[in-house]
Amino acid sequence: MTITQAVPPGTLTRPGRRFTLSAQTLDSPLTPNPVFREWFAEQRRTNRYEVRRIPFRDLVGWRFSDSTGNLVHDSGRFFSVEGLQVRAEWEGHAASWSQPIINQPEIGILGIVVKEFDGVLHCLMQAKMEPGNLETVQLSPTVQATRSNYTGVHKGARVNYIEYFAPPRTGSRVLFDSLQSEQGSWFLRKRNRNMVVEALGPVPAHEDFVWLTLGQIHQLLRESNVVNMDARTVLSLIPSYADEGPPLHSMEHLLNRLTEIKAHRELVQTSMPLAAVRNWRRTEDAIAHDSGHHFTVIAASVAAANREVTRWTQPLLAPAEQGLSAFLVRRIGGVPHLLAHARSEAGVLDVAELGPTVQC
C-alpha cells in the first residue's frame, strides 16, 4: 500500500487512527489504482445507458393534475413538482417570489459500507448511472435510495446492500448517522439519512461495486464528474482527526450564531398550484422561467441495464447555467479555516443552513 506519512503515535483515538490511516493510503493491493481505472472505464463503456429528452405527453406513469397543474406520479409516491410561494426578510431586506419545486417528503438513505482489509479501512463504492449526470456513470455511495426505491414501489430489483442500513439492520455497526438536507433551491424541506456503517463479516461482491481507501477516493474528488454529490455528502460525515490546533470559534459559538441568524430572519413558504406560479410558462416539453434563467423542468426517457428498473420515464430539473460553489480558505493560527455562509433558500427546512462562501 502507498501511505503518505505515519500517524503520530498517541495523538488519535482508535477510530481516528483507522480513518486517518485510510485517508493516508493512496493505493491499495485490493483495488490498485490502475485496476480501478480499467474497471471504471469499463463500467462507462459496456453498460448501455440512454437518456433522451421527451415531451411531457410521453411520460409513463406521470401526469399533470387537472386541479393544480402539479406534475405527479400515478402511485402518489416518488416525488411531485409543485408550486411554492416564498417570502423572505433579513437585515432590512425583503423579497418575494414563486417557483416550481420538488416535493419528496420521504427520507432516503445515502450510506457507505466500510470494512478493514490488511488493517486499512476501505469504502464500498458503486458505479451508478443517473440520468442527470454529465458522464452518466459516477461513483456513488454503497446505497443511494429513496424509501420508494428500497421498499419496492418501483417494482424493480432489490437494492443491493440495503440490509446494512435499513431496519432491522444486520451485519453492520453504525459509525456515523445524521439527517442532511438536499439543495434547498430545488427541493422542499427534503432530507436524507446519511450513514457510514462498518461491515462485521464477509460482504458479498457485486460487479458494479468496488473497494477503495479514503485516500484513493480523496484523489478522485479532484477530478470532474467522477465522485457524485451524494457520495461527497456522506464522506463529509467523517471528521478530520488531524490535530493542527484550536479553531477560531468554538462549536458553542457557531451554534449560537446560527441560531441567532435563524431567529432574526423570516422565511415563509406557502405551497401553491404549479399552474399558478408567476413568471413561469409550460410548453409541451418544458416549464421555464420567462427570463431564461434559474432552471427548467423537462421530461426524459431513460434506459439503464444495471439499475433496479432498466427502463423508465421521469421529470428532471435542468439548471439554466453552470453554477459555482466555492469555499474561501484561510489559515488562522496555522489552522485552515473555511468561510461559511448562513444561507436561506426557498425550500430549506429551518430558515438557514451553513453553505459555501459562494453558491450561485
FIDRENDREN-995310 format. One record per atom (N, C-alpha, C): residue in three letters; x, y, z. Coordinates in steps of 0.001 Angstrom, whole numbers, plus 500000, padded with zeros to 6 digits. Layout:
REM FIDRENDREN-995310
ALAXYZ;...
//
This chain:
REM FIDRENDREN-995310
MET500837498807500000;MET500000500000500000;MET500878501251500000;THR500414502314499354;THR501126503577499348;THR500553504480500423;ILE501385504838501433;ILE500947505677502547;ILE501780506949502542;THR501122508107502689;THR501831509378502590;THR502718509642503791;GLN502229509410505017;GLN503033509633506210;GLN502436508849507361;ALA503265508579508349;ALA502808507812509500;ALA501938508667510397;VAL501015508021511110;VAL500164508712512074;VAL500949508875513370;PRO501089510103513909;PRO501825510285515164;PRO501229509429516266;PRO502053508621516953;PRO501513507739517987;PRO500941508526519150;GLY499827508025519684;GLY499247508616520883;GLY498441509870520660;THR498307510336519393;THR497606511599519149;THR496154511393518760;LEU495757510152518437;LEU494413509911517938;LEU493750508775518696;THR492423508822518734;THR491667507679519228;THR491770506556518203;ARG491308505352518580;ARG491382504244517629;ARG490569504524516365;PRO489297505013516462;PRO488590505357515218;PRO489347506409514415;GLY489945507369515116;GLY490712508392514417;GLY491887507809513669;ARG492608506890514307;ARG493751506261513655;ARG493310505483512421;ARG492186504788512528;ARG491724503955511413;ARG491349504803510196;PHE490593505874510411;PHE490191506704509280;PHE491358507528508745;THR492248507976509635;THR493410508727509176;THR494322507839508340;LEU494541506603508791;LEU495365505679508015;LEU494745505424506648;SER493425505257506586;SER492755505047505305;SER492909506268504400;ALA492807507472504983;ALA492951508700504195;ALA494373508877503684;GLN495345508355504422;GLN496741508483504015;GLN497186507367503072;THR496330506388502860;THR496654505264501982;THR496146505573500577;LEU497072505921499693;LEU496712506429498370;LEU496583505343497310;ASP496963504124497635;ASP496802503000496719;ASP496573501749497555;SER496027500713496953;SER495679499519497719;SER495843498268496864;PRO496428497203497428;PRO496517495950496671;PRO495149495323496410;LEU494142495692497203;LEU492796495157496980;LEU492225495666495664;THR492346496981495433;THR491955497595494162;THR493037498595493782;PRO494110498153493140;PRO495160499095492729;PRO494586500175491813;ASN495187501351491862;ASN494661502468491072;ASN494498502134489584;PRO495482501475488930;PRO495269501129487513;PRO494091500173487309;VAL493898499248488252;VAL492769498318488150;VAL491449499077488280;PHE491399500042489214;PHE490179500846489344;PHE489897501594488052;ARG490928502204487455;ARG490725502980486230;ARG490144502098485128;GLU490679500898484988;GLU490173499987483960;GLU488727499594484256;TRP488449499282485521;TRP487089498884485915;TRP486098500008485670;PHE486462501231486057;PHE485539502356485931;PHE485293502693484461;ALA486355502655483658;ALA486190502905482222;ALA485296501842481591;GLU485451500586482045;GLU484615499501481525;GLU483154499703481915;GLN482909500182483144;GLN481538500460483580;GLN480884501496482676;ARG481634502519482320;ARG481082503568481464;ARG480929503098480016;ARG481802502182479617;ARG481821501772478214;ARG480818500670477897;THR480711499668478756;THR479964498464478385;THR478495498486478776;ASN478164499153479860;ASN476757499200480251;ASN475999500152479332;ARG474857499722478880;ARG474085500506477917;ARG473216501522478653;TYR473507502789478410;TYR472741503865479027;TYR472217504785477932;GLU470989505166478079;GLU470398506082477109;GLU469483507049477843;VAL469759508337477692;VAL468915509377478281;VAL468464510286477145;ARG467167510366476954;ARG466624511104475821;ARG465515512032476297;ARG465604513289475921;ARG464558514248476285;ARG463300513973475471;ILE462145514047476149;ILE460862513742475512;ILE459846514818475890;PRO458742514942475146;PRO457662515842475574;PRO456944515262476791;PHE456306516127477546;PHE455603515688478755;PHE454550514619478453;ARG453935514683477293;ARG452859513731476977;ARG453367512294476876;ASP454688512116476700;ASP455251510770476584;ASP455704510199477923;LEU455519510942479000;LEU455821510397480323;LEU454868509248480640;VAL455401508160481170;VAL454597506996481547;VAL454477506961483066;GLY453235506983483556;GLY453019506966485000;GLY453056508335485642;TRP453249509379484845;TRP453267510757485342;TRP452202511562484607;ARG451648512557485304;ARG450611513383484685;ARG450543514730485395;PHE449972515700484705;PHE449670516991485309;PHE448279516918485938;SER448184517254487216;SER446901517227487919;SER445931518223487286;ASP444695517795487080;ASP443688518680486496;ASP443379519860487404;SER443446519662488710;SER443036520714489647;SER444153521701489975;THR445420521246489978;THR446524522118490414;THR447585522350489348;GLY447624521498488352;GLY448710521565487380;GLY449997520951487880;ASN449990520406489121;ASN451191519763489654;ASN451540518530488825;LEU452827518279488669;LEU453303517108487944;LEU453504515981488952;VAL452679514940488878;VAL452637513919489931;VAL452755512521489324;HIS453160511553490169;HIS453211510151489761;HIS451889509480490103;ASP451470508542489263;ASP450180507876489462;ASP450102507136490792;SER451238506668491313;SER451256505919492572;SER451099506820493783;GLY451284508135493587;GLY451297509052494719;GLY452616509037495468;ARG453611508298494979;ARG454909508187495642;ARG455985508872494797;PHE457229508516495040;PHE458385509109494378;PHE458461510602494729;PHE458059511486493826;PHE458079512922494110;PHE457055513599493218;SER456800514864493496;SER455943515670492628;SER456615517015492410;VAL456271517662491310;VAL456733519026491043;VAL455546519941491280;GLU455674520815492270;GLU454577521673492703;GLU455004523137492626;GLY454107524025493044;GLY454431525435493126;GLY454706525847494563;LEU455559526851494743;LEU455889527355496078;LEU455962528873496050;GLN455252529505496976;GLN455335530946497186;GLN456284531195498354;VAL457253532081498164;VAL458284532329499176;VAL458324533814499514;ARG458376534097500817;ARG458606535472501287;ARG459749535432502294;ALA460772536255502048;ALA461958536256502908;ALA462265537678503361;GLU462627537813504643;GLU463052539099505199;GLU464318538881506013;TRP465324539720505783;TRP466585539611506515;TRP467319540953506498;GLU467769541399507649;GLU468604542591507820;GLU468079543786507026;GLY466793544034507124;GLY466202545180506453;GLY465853544962504998;HIS466126543781504475;HIS465804543465503085;HIS464582542551503043;ALA463909542559501898;ALA462743541690501725;ALA462665541241500275;ALA462165540038500079;ALA461992539504498729;ALA460817538547498729;SER460151538472497584;SER459020537560497441;SER459014537019496017;TRP458803535727495881;TRP458753535123494558;TRP458017533788494631;SER457685533245493466;SER457126531896493390;SER457928531104492372;GLN457906529776492527;GLN458719528924491666;GLN458211527486491720;PRO458564526670490718;PRO458346525226490851;PRO459335524659491868;ILE458964523574492519;ILE459858522935493481;ILE459507521451493576;ILE460507520629493858;ILE460288519192494017;ILE459845518912495445;ASN458740518219495586;ASN458258517796496904;ASN458423516279497006;GLN459339515862497854;GLN459610514432498071;GLN459756514216499577;PRO458635514055500278;PRO458679514019501739;PRO459386512806502321;GLU459640511776501524;GLU460344510602502030;GLU461789510942502410;ILE462278510309503458;ILE463688510424503832;ILE464430509241503226;GLY465323509520502287;GLY466086508472501638;GLY467308508080502451;ILE468007507060501984;ILE469237506595502628;ILE470409506800501676;LEU471423507500502164;LEU472710507608501489;LEU473731506999502436;GLY474309505866502073;GLY475167505173503021;GLY476367504511502381;ILE477477504497503112;ILE478703503833502667;ILE479064502737503661;VAL479298501533503148;VAL479810500425503954;VAL481332500499503966;VAL481943500401505151;VAL483399500336505253;VAL483791499000505878;LYS484989498548505539;LYS485497497283506076;LYS487021497304506011;GLU487658496685507000;GLU489116496617507026;GLU489623495484506141;PHE490640495811505338;PHE491406494818504599;PHE492880495094504857;ASP493606494100505317;ASP495023494260505665;ASP495228495432506618;GLY494282495603507561;GLY494421496629508582;GLY494043498026508160;VAL493505498201506945;VAL493158499533506436;VAL491680499557506045;LEU490946500563506523;LEU489540500707506151;LEU489394501020504665;HIS488475500326504018;HIS488116500582502627;HIS486622500903502565;CYS486240501722501590;CYS484842502104501370;CYS484307501350500153;LEU483099500826500275;LEU482463500126499161;LEU481684501146498330;MET482187501447497136;MET481599502464496278;MET480929501808495074;GLN479923502482494560;GLN479104501947493469;GLN479270502783492203;ALA479397502130491068;ALA479339502826489779;ALA477869502925489400;LYS477302504100489560;LYS475844504254489434;LYS475496505192488288;MET474554504742487494;MET474026505573486430;MET472893506428486966;GLU472926507720486673;GLU471808508622486973;GLU471562509490485755;PRO470307509685485385;PRO470011510362484122;PRO470499511802484055;GLY470710512448485209;GLY471151513837485181;GLY472649514028485187;ASN473427512943485282;ASN474886513061485336;ASN475465513472483987;LEU476514514300484025;LEU477181514690482789;LEU477831513489482109;GLU478481512637482888;GLU479126511444482339;GLU478263510197482537;THR477026510382482910;THR476036509317483143;THR476401508433484325;VAL477611507801484303;VAL478035506930485402;VAL479046507660486279;GLN478778507694487588;GLN479707508266488554;GLN479774507355489775;LEU480801507566490610;LEU480910506817491858;LEU479903507353492853;SER479105506473493410;SER478081506862494375;SER478295506090495665;PRO477539506415496726;PRO477617505618497954;PRO477209504165497697;THR477493503302498665;THR477072501903498569;THR475569501821498315;VAL474809502591499085;VAL473358502666498913;VAL472965504119498706;GLN472198504354497664;GLN471642505679497369;GLN470215505430496915;ALA469275505532497850;ALA467913505085497539;ALA466883505853498342;THR465783506201497696;THR464639506751498407;THR463886505611499085;ARG462970505959499967;ARG462144504929500599;ARG461330504174499541;SER460833504887498534;SER460092504213497464;SER460964503179496764;ASN462254503498496573;ASN463165502550495934;ASN463343501290496764;TYR463750501475498038;TYR464128500278498789;TYR462938499529499392;THR461734500113499336;THR460544499354499748;THR459824498731498555;GLY460349498948497335;GLY459844498236496168;GLY458670498867495464;VAL458414500168495686;VAL457304500820494982;VAL457525500775493474;HIS458797500869493041;HIS459086500855491606;HIS458997499459490993;LYS458784498429491842;LYS458640497036491401;LYS459881496553490651;GLY461029497086490998;GLY462271496671490358;GLY463054495717491239;ALA464319495496490857;ALA465187494604491615;ALA465480495191492995;ARG465840494317493914;ARG466156494728495275;ARG467397495619495283;VAL467433496600496182;VAL468586497491496320;VAL469710496729497022;ASN470839496589496346;ASN471969495867496927;ASN472450496527498217;TYR472746495720499216;TYR473346496117500493;TYR472416496938501389;ILE471136497021501055;ILE470225497813501885;ILE470126497238503291;GLU470379495942503460;GLU470265495304504779;GLU471288495839505776;TYR472346496487505288;TYR473340497067506198;TYR472865498394506792;PHE471808498985506223;PHE471382500324506623;PHE469948500384507149;ALA469031499671506513;ALA467614499763506873;ALA467273498752507961;PRO466357499109508872;PRO465919498161509909;PRO465402496871509261;PRO465683495718509880;PRO466294495530511209;PRO467820495540511187;ARG468435496058510204;ARG469878496205510032;ARG470680495046510629;THR471281494264509763;THR472056493107510211;THR473455493165509610;GLY474417492676510346;GLY475771492533509826;GLY476576493802509770;SER476148494859510479;SER476891496117510419;SER476808496866511742;ARG477760497769511924;ARG477808498643513100;ARG477821500087512611;VAL476918500920513136;VAL476811502305512687;VAL477961503127513270;LEU478691503822512389;LEU479778504696512820;LEU479357506162512804;PHE478652506573511759;PHE478164507951511644;PHE476748507902511076;ASP475893508797511571;ASP474474508738511203;ASP473857510108511440;SER473390510781510396;SER472748512083510581;SER471832512389509409;LEU470861513278509652;LEU469978513753508596;LEU470592514996507967;GLN470703515001506646;GLN471267516130505917;GLN470294516546504818;SER470327517816504479;SER469355518359503529;SER469794518164502085;GLU468811518223501182;GLU469064518327499752;GLU469196519813499396;GLN469422520110498102;GLN469529521502497675;GLN468206522224497908;GLY468254523277498728;GLY467042523987499099;GLY466418524791497978;SER467177525081496933;SER466612525837495813;SER465691524984494953;TRP465873523654495036;TRP465112522755494168;TRP464171521839494930;PHE464466521550496204;PHE463687520587496984;PHE462998521274498158;LEU461782520849498461;LEU461021521407499571;LEU461261520575500831;ARG462025521141501760;ARG462271520529503078;ARG462709519070502972;LYS463500518777501965;LYS463924517398501699;LYS465187517054502491;ARG465158515880503136;ARG466329515402503870;ARG466618513946503517;ASN467875513575503680;ASN468298512193503529;ASN469039511755504784;ARG468952510469505076;ARG469712509904506178;ARG471083509498505644;ASN472120510206506083;ASN473488509931505660;ASN474151509031506696;MET474733507908506244;MET475264506920507176;MET476605506369506690;VAL477467506059507654;VAL478659505247507411;VAL478578504081508376;VAL478593502855507853;VAL478492501669508701;VAL479671500750508417;GLU480081500010509441;GLU481178499058509276;GLU480617497647509191;ALA481005496918508142;ALA480578495530507987;ALA481277494658509020;LEU480519493777509660;LEU481055492928510723;LEU481450491542510229;GLY481175491233508989;GLY481510489927508435;GLY481786490046506954;PRO481850488922506256;PRO482079488953504810;PRO480990489744504086;VAL481396490466503049;VAL480463491278502260;VAL480365490671500862;PRO479170490301500412;PRO479041489714499073;PRO479462490703497994;ALA480030490170496918;ALA480528491021495840;ALA479462491205494768;HIS479422492403494187;HIS478598492686493017;HIS479462493446492020;GLU479266493195490737;GLU480196493698489727;GLU480187495216489588;ASP479139495886490045;ASP479070497343489918;ASP479660498061491127;PHE480290497330492043;PHE480812497907493282;PHE482308497642493392;VAL483009498543494118;VAL484458498441494239;VAL484893498945495614;TRP485950498332496174;TRP486511498763497459;TRP487654499742497212;LEU487591500916497837;LEU488632501941497729;LEU488948502496499109;THR490199502884499339;THR490539503577500581;THR490057505022500503;LEU489989505675501658;LEU489648507102501660;LEU490663507899500852;GLY491935507520500942;GLY492963508226500184;GLY492741508129498689;GLN492355506960498207;GLN492054506811496782;GLN490862507674496382;ILE489826507679497224;ILE488636508484496918;ILE488969509967496946;HIS489772510397497925;HIS490135511812498009;HIS490852512272496739;GLN491678511403496167;GLN492338511769494908;GLN491315511933493785;LEU490300511077493775;LEU489273511142492732;LEU488374512360492888;LEU488260512892494120;LEU487439514086494341;LEU487956515278493543;ARG489229515264493203;ARG489824516380492463;ARG489477516341490975;GLU488891515241490523;GLU488562515089489108;GLU487080515401488877;SER486790515986487742;SER485412516360487418;SER484586515133487054;ASN483353515100487563;ASN482348514121487142;ASN482753512669487403;VAL483459512424488517;VAL483815511054488893;VAL483077510645490163;VAL483205511421491244;VAL482531511125492512;VAL481277511983492598;ASN480113511365492749;ASN478879512142492684;ASN478619512934493968;MET477638513806493899;MET477350514718495005;MET476934513973496265;ASP476143512916496124;ASP475678512190497305;ASP476826511491498014;ALA477773510942497270;ALA478947510336497903;ALA479741511388498665;ARG479842512579498108;ARG480584513654498772;ARG479923514041500097;THR478593514062500137;THR477930514442501388;THR478134513380502461;VAL478126512096502075;VAL478355511042503067;VAL479797511092503563;LEU480740511285502660;LEU482146511367503060;LEU482390512523504018;SER481589513587503901;SER481774514743504784;SER481409514434506227;LEU480714513315506478;LEU480416512921507856;LEU481675512509508604;ILE482672512024507873;ILE483891511515508504;ILE484763512701508891;PRO484958512953510181;PRO485705514147510590;PRO487191514019510321;SER487847515166510238;SER489307515174510181;SER489838514944511586;TYR490774514019511698;TYR491331513712513014;TYR492699514360513214;ALA493130515167512258;ALA494410515853512406;ALA494272516971513440;ASP495151516983514426;ASP495101517996515487;ASP496127519072515182;GLU495711520074514372;GLU496624521142513976;GLU496519522357514882;GLY495584522337515823;GLY495422523473516713;GLY493959523800516907;PRO493659524748517798;PRO492262525092518086;PRO491629525912516967;PRO490301525787516783;PRO489608526616515797;PRO489426528038516312;LEU489136528961515398;LEU488897530351515785;LEU487657530460516658;HIS486603529711516328;HIS485351529758517079;HIS485044528382517658;SER484509528355518862;SER484088527097519470;SER482795526619518819;MET482472525335518998;MET481222524798518467;MET480029525507519095;GLU480128525829520384;GLU479037526539521062;GLU478793527901520421;HIS479874528607520087;HIS479737529921519451;HIS479081529785518078;LEU479508528796517297;LEU478960528623515957;LEU477470528301515999;LEU477085527395516900;LEU475672527033517008;LEU474837528210517497;ASN475386528991518430;ASN474677530175518912;ASN474496531197517801;ARG475539531388516996;ARG475462532349515897;ARG474431531908514855;LEU474406530619514532;LEU473444530129513555;LEU472021530236514091;THR471839529937515367;THR470512530063515982;THR470046531513515968;GLU470961532431516228;GLU470619533860516210;GLU470184534300514818;ILE470877533827513797;ILE470510534164512424;ILE469114533646512099;LYS468836532403512485;LYS467515531819512226;LYS466412532599512940;ALA466715533072514156;ALA465709533782514943;ALA465386535152514363;HIS466343535780513675;HIS466141537138513181;HIS465768537193511704;ARG465848536080511021;ARG465393536035509636;ARG463968535488509597;GLU463273535840508536;GLU461934535295508329;GLU461876534644506959;LEU461422533408506920;LEU461252532689505663;LEU459897532001505706;VAL458976532490504885;VAL457619531947504852;VAL457440531186503544;GLN457131529895503652;GLN456943529025502488;GLN455476528606502421;THR454832528869501293;THR453423528527501118;THR453257527721499838;SER452762526502499975;SER452527525677498788;SER451418526283497938;MET451550526154496634;MET450566526683495705;MET450517525780494476;PRO449449525863493685;PRO449385525052492465;PRO450512525426491499;LEU451079524437490858;LEU452125524709489870;LEU451588525593488750;ALA450322525411488410;ALA449721526202487330;ALA449625527682487675;ALA449707528028488978;ALA449549529420489398;ALA450878530137489626;VAL451991529457489440;VAL453297530080489671;VAL453524531189488651;ARG453909532361489136;ARG454079533527488272;ARG455421533491487542;ASN455412534002486320;ASN456620534192485510;ASN457262532881485043;TRP456519531784485146;TRP456969530506484606;TRP455935530033483587;ARG456411529479482475;ARG455500529043481420;ARG455729527569481088;ARG454624526891480843;ARG454693525477480471;ARG454421525308478993;THR455341524623478302;THR455153524255476903;THR455007522735476835;GLU455019522173475643;GLU454833520720475525;GLU456024519925476062;ASP457194520571476204;ASP458358519807476661;ASP459185520512477734;ALA458671521609478330;ALA459461522312479347;ALA458583523236480180;ILE459016523451481424;ILE458482524518482274;ILE459669525408482589;ALA459655526640482097;ALA460830527504482189;ALA460441528895482650;HIS461411529598483265;HIS461198530980483690;HIS461238531897482479;ASP460442532956482532;ASP460359533883481405;ASP461716534492481062;SER462596534643482063;SER463902535265481842;SER464901534323481185;GLY464599533027481186;GLY465555532046480688;GLY466592531638481710;HIS466510532188482932;HIS467471531866483994;HIS466902530791484929;HIS467615530570486025;HIS467219529637487090;HIS467319528178486616;PHE466219527519486345;PHE466239526120485925;PHE465020525844485065;THR464994524655484475;THR463889524237483620;THR463437522842484039;VAL462138522622484082;VAL461590521287484317;VAL461381520628482959;ILE461988519458482764;ILE461875518746481499;ILE461451517300481773;ALA461264516520480715;ALA460938515094480835;ALA461984514295480078;ALA462285513089480590;ALA463318512263479967;ALA462893510804479940;SER463340510109478905;SER463217508656478813;SER464591508071479099;VAL464639507075479992;VAL465917506558480481;VAL465963505047480301;ALA467105504539479819;ALA467364503101479765;ALA468708502846480422;ALA468742501920481394;ALA469969501613482129;ALA469953500143482512;ALA470883499376481963;ALA470858497928482157;ALA471138497519483589;ASN471902498348484355;ASN472310497904485697;ASN471563498605486818;ARG470425499217486535;ARG469617499817487589;ARG468540498832488047;GLU467917499138489239;GLU466873498255489763;GLU465723498123488765;VAL465384499227488092;VAL464443499217486972;VAL465246499609485743;THR465112498877484637;THR466006499078483498;THR465517500122482500;ARG464235500474482549;ARG463714501490481623;ARG462573502240482296;TRP462596503566482185;TRP461539504367482790;TRP461550505775482189;THR460522506545482520;THR460486507969482181;THR460302508757483464;GLN460768509995483468;GLN460639510816484664;GLN460863512286484343;PRO460344513191485197;PRO460712514599485088;PRO462135514806485617;LEU462799515837485120;LEU464113516256485605;LEU464127517770485730;LEU464934518287486652;LEU465202519714486729;LEU466579519970486128;ALA466634520831485133;ALA467889521127484444;ALA468290522569484718;PRO469492522815485270;PRO469921524193485511;PRO470083524944484199;ALA469763526234484232;ALA469857527043483018;ALA471293527437482707;GLU472123527532483743;GLU473523527908483548;GLU474404527047484446;GLN475698527072484168;GLN476641526378485048;GLN476751527145486353;GLY476621526439487477;GLY476694527084488779;GLY478110527142489321;LEU478246527797490461;LEU479535527903491143;LEU479318527702492632;SER480031526743493219;SER480043526529494663;SER481501526537495099;ALA481872527446495998;ALA483285527601496336;ALA483460528052497779;PHE484495527534498417;PHE484897527955499754;PHE486147528824499663;LEU486153529928500418;LEU487368530702500638;LEU488069530109501855;VAL489350529776501709;VAL490119529130502771;VAL491225530066503241;ARG491391530129504565;ARG492454530963505142;ARG493037530239506351;ARG494339530315506497;ARG494977529757507690;ARG494943530786508814;ILE494386530374509935;ILE494321531222511127;ILE495034530475512241;GLY496122531054512731;GLY496934530350513727;GLY497522529074513176;GLY497762529048511861;GLY498315527865511225;GLY497305526799510886;VAL496034527023511236;VAL494986526021511014;VAL494089526465509854;PRO493868525629508834;PRO492968526009507739;PRO491534526208508245;HIS490927527340507876;HIS489533527633508196;HIS488779527915506895;LEU487510527502506843;LEU486646527770505703;LEU485684528896506052;LEU485449529798505106;LEU484477530877505298;LEU483108530372504857;ALA482255530054505834;ALA480926529509505551;ALA479886530623505536;HIS478808530390504808;HIS477738531371504641;HIS476435530779505164;ALA475788531470506096;ALA474463531049506569;ALA473449531475505513;ARG472987530520504748;ARG472232530800503532;ARG470786530323503664;SER469863531185503230;SER468448530813503166;SER468087530502501718;GLU467386529390501518;GLU466925529005500189;GLU465440528691500249;ALA464807528678499096;ALA463342528568499029;ALA462803527384499817;GLY463462526230499725;GLY462894525023500299;GLY463539524525501571;VAL464416525310502208;VAL465120524804503391;VAL464137524521504521;LEU464520523575505371;LEU463633523133506447;LEU463570524131507591;ASP464694524792507892;ASP464778525591509116;ASP465449526940508871;VAL464890527734507976;VAL465254529134507709;VAL466616529282507038;ALA467680528763507642;ALA469021528953507092;ALA469885527746507414;GLU470841527476506528;GLU471808526405506727;GLU473183526912506317;LEU474222526306506881;LEU475577526675506503;LEU475894526126505119;GLY476436526989504280;GLY476817526597502928;GLY478176527158502583;PRO478612526987501339;PRO479915527509500927;PRO479935529030500899;THR481136529592500772;THR481292531046500707;THR480469531624499560;VAL480564530996498411;VAL479830531428497218;VAL479040530246496679;GLN477762530469496419;GLN476909529444495812;GLN475929530161494903;CYS476175530063493600;CYS475332530803492656;CYS475282530086491317;
//
